[in-house]
Amino acid sequence: MNEWISAIGFGIGLLAFVLGVTSIIMSFMTSEKGMSEKVEYSFFGVAGIVICMVMGYALS
């Protein structure tokens, strides 16, 4: 059962990493019409990377 929990934790960490990196890339690709979009995408990107690091720590 321990391997199932580790596999689910790895999946959550991987999903958070992909969504975080994608959000950071999208923050650079947004148009110049609003700064709030860039801040929002950057926040979600950093939050995703932090969740990925927390899941990595939990798995170690």
C-alpha positions, -999 to 999 in steps of 0.1 A, spaced: 0 0 0 29 23 6 39 22 -30 4 34 -40 7 64 -18 42 72 -32 29 68 -67 0 92 -61 23 117 -44 46 115 -74 17 121 -97 5 151 -78 41 165 -77 45 160 -114 12 176 -122 20 206 -100 54 210 -117 40 209 -153 12 233 -144 37 256 -126 61 257 -155 33 262 -180 19 291 -160 53 308 -158 57 304 -196 22 318 -202 30 348 -180 58 357 -205 35 352 -235 6 374 -224 -2 406 -243 8 440 -230 -27 451 -222 -27 442 -185 -1 436 -158 -26 417 -136 -26 387 -160 12 384 -157 11 386 -119 -17 361 -118 1 336 -140 34 341 -122 17 335 -88 1 302 -100 35 292 -115 54 298 -83 26 281 -63 29 250 -86 66 248 -82 64 252 -44 38 224 -43 61 202 -64 89 208 -40 67 200 -10 56 168 -26 92 159 -34 102 165 3 72 144 14 84 115 -8 119 115 4 
